[in-house]
């Protein structure tokens, strides 16, 4: 759901006499906010984020197990396991947002 942009027009009390007479609805902006044929509202790519989180989870989990089995220094499997947990959290957050019906 999008919100309207904040009203950045000055307070009518702050306008000069010329501005008050010639621009009763405020001074128009130099460029319109939405040009015809311009870009629309940005939308989140939740499906792509879901796929990337799944890929990161699987990759990091497999590499963490392989690093542990290969007797690599303990910092590598731990770092990969932490990245896998982060990917899992992101996966859950994105899945919940998609279930709520957010576009993307």
Residue pairs with C-beta under 8 A, 6 or more apart in sequence:
2 41
5 33
9 26
9 27
10 26
10 27
12 20
15 23
15 27
19 27
34 40
43 103
43 104
44 97
44 102
44 103
44 104
45 104
46 94
46 97
46 98
46 102
46 103
46 104
47 98
47 104
49 90
49 94
49 104
50 91
50 94
50 95
50 98
53 87
53 88
53 90
53 91
53 94
54 87
54 91
56 83
56 84
56 87
56 90
57 84
57 87
57 88
57 91
60 80
60 81
60 83
60 84
60 87
61 80
61 81
61 84
63 80
64 77
64 78
64 80
64 81
64 84
65 77
67 76
67 77
67 80
68 77
98 104
